[in-house]
Amino acid sequence: MAGNVNEMKRVLALLLSVAATVAFGQESSTSIFNSVRTDIMIVAREHTGGADVLEVKVLDPNYKEAELQRQINLLGEILKSPPRALRIYRNRFGNQPSEQFLEASFGVDGLAEPGKLRLNAIAQAFASEQVQGIGVVFENRAVDATAISVFRSESIEVEGQRLPGSIGLEYRIHPLTTDTAKYDVPDAKNSRVESSVAKVEPSRGLDPSIYALIAVAAIALGALVYSFLRRGKSSFR
């Protein structure tokens, strides 16, 4: 049993190391999934009571709890929904100081609604000089006609993909400025989004951002399974 636990820790450490690496492999250079590392991973799921339950994981072991709390409170202000049942704590996948990460869980309203995903609110709340890439997973969210696939402007880049097995959508957010007032990601696809869409070429292999998702989710959520490692990415069409 101890051997299995140690092996699990070794695998998770490897996955988190991959998640924090900028070099992402040999897929299309047009995708920010290949060039932007994930500093913060957010997993959002709809609670049976209607609220959105968020799990936030910060891979920088030196990230301050006060800064994460400030960002979460800011998200609540933007959504006009104060965070509920907020917990911020440190977790670890090993025994070294560098093998710990900051984690938070809370409930909030208005992040994901029918035909609307508040990606701009997430960017405005969590982007900073320390956070250059934000990963967001909406569990059990299907692709529909309103879902943004790619959005690029002078201030921010956003790209989405459908996760294998129809378990949800994953987005990568890449702010190009720390002036959050300039972020302009629409909540749903419209004519302005269409004019900003750049073609994303199909990948030729597994999207490495899945590794980051598996690593953080396996530690805290236990919901996303290792089968991702053998499945390919399905991009929005």
N, C-alpha and C positions, 0 to 999 in steps of 0.2 A: 504493500500500500504506500509506504514512504517513497519507494522508488517511483511509483506512478505520480505522486504529488510533485516530486522533484523534476520529473520529466515535463509535467504540465507547466511548472514555473519556467523551465528552460524554453519551452515553446512560446509561452506568452512574452518572455523577455525578448526573444527573437522578433516576434511580431511587432512589439512596440518599437523596437529599434528600426524596423523597416518603416513603420508609420512616421517616424521622426526624420526620415531621410529624404533629401530633396531629389536625389536621382531615382527615377521611377521606372526604369526599364525601357522597352523598345516599342511602345505603342505610338499612336499618332501624336505628333508634336503640337497639334492644334488644341489638344485637350488639357485643361488646367488640372485634371486628375493626375496627369503625368508630371506636372512641373511645380505644383503648389503643395507643400507639406500641410498636414493637418496639425495645428497647434491645439485646437479645441474640438472635441467631438460631442455633438448633441444628439441624443436619441429621444424622439417625441412619440408618445403613443396617446391615443384618445382613451380617457377613462370612461367607464360605464356611466358615470354621473355627468358626462359632457365636457369636463375640463381636460386640458392637455397636461399629461404628466411628463416632465422632462428629466432626463439624466444627463448631466454635464460632466465631462472628463477633460482635464487639462494635463497634457503630457509633460509639461515643464515641471520638474520636481521642486523648483524654487519659486513657483508662482504663489503669490500671496493670497491668503484666504479673504482678506479684506477687499482686495481688488475683484475677486470673483463675486463676492457678495454685492459690491457696488454695481457690477455689470448685470447681475440677475435683477437687482432692484430697478435698474434702468430699463430693462426689458419690460418689467411690470408697468412702469410709468408709460412707456410707449404704447403698450397694449391696453392701458387703462384697467389693469387687473393686477393688484398687488400679489406677489408670490405667496402661496400658501404651503404650510408644512415644510418650510425650507430647512434642509440639512446640508451642511458643508463639512466635509471630513477628508482625511487623508487615507488612501488605500495603498497597497503595495503588491508587487508581483515578485519580490525578492527581499533579501535581507540588507542590501546596501542602500544608503541614502538616495543614491541616484535611481533606485528602483521603486520609488514611490511616486504617486501622482495625486492630484487634488480632484475631488469628486463632489458633486452636489446633486440633490434631487428636490423637486418642488412641483407644485401644481400652478397652472396659470390658464386663463381663458383667452380665446381669440387668436391663438397662434396658427392653428389649422382649422379652416372652415370649409364647407362645400364650395368648390370652385375658387378657393383662395388659400394661399400659403404666404405667411408674413415673413418672407425671407429678408426683406429690407430691415424689419425690426430687429431680427437677429444680428444682422451686420452692424447696425447702429449701436446695439448694446454691447457686443463682444469684440469688435475690432479695436485694435490698439497697436502701439509700436511692438508689443510683445506677441501679438496675435496677427499673423499674416495670412493664415489659412483657417477656415472654419468648415468643419464637416457637419452636415445635418442629415439625420435619417428620420423619415416619417414612416413609422411602422404601419403595415397593413393599408398603406395609401396606394390606390391604383392610379395609373396614368389616365388622364382624361384630356379633353380638348383644351382645357384652360391651363394645364400644367406647363410651366416654362421649361424648355429644354436647355437653351443657351441664351444668356443675356450678357452683352458687353457694352460698357459706356466708358467715358473718360475717367470715371471714379471707381468703378467696380466691375468685376467679372463674376458670373454665376453659371454653373453648369450642373445639369442633373442627369441621373441615370436610373433605370429600373433595376432593382436588386433581383438576383436570381430567385426563382421559386415564387415570384409574385408576393414577396413579403413586405414590400414597401418601396419608397423612393429615397435615393441618396443624393444630396447636393453638396457641391464644393463651392465655397464663397471665397473670393480673393479680392479684398479691398486694395485699391490702387492709391489711396490717399488716407490719411488719418482724420481728415475733415469729414466726419460722419454726416454732416448736413448736406453733403453733395451726393450721398448715395441715393440712387433712383431706381431700384429694382421694383417693378410693379408686382402686385399681389397675384396677378393672373395674366395670361397671355392676351395681348391686344395688338393694335396696329403698330404701336411704338415698339413693342417687343419684336414683332415680325421684322421691322426694319433694322433691328440691332442683332438679329440672329446670325451667327457665323456657322458655317457647316462644320460638323464634327465627324471626322472620318471613323468608320467602324474600327474597333480595336482588333488586334490580331492575337490577343491573349488575355490573361486574367488581369483585371484592373487592380493594381497594387493597393488602392485605397480600401479595397475589401479587407486586406490584412489588418489595417488600423481598426476598422469596424469590428472585426472578429476579436481582436485583442482586448479592446476596452469593454466590449459587450460580454465577452466570456468571463471577465473578472467580476463585473458588477451586475449584469442583467441575467446571464445564463440563458438568453433567449435566442441568440444567433449561433449557429452550429458550425463545426469545422468543415462541413461539406462545401462551404463557400470556396475553400481552397482549391477545389477541383472543378469549379464551375466558372463559366465565362461571363463577362459583362454584356448586358443587353442595353444598348443606348436607346434613348428616345428616337423615334422616327419622325 
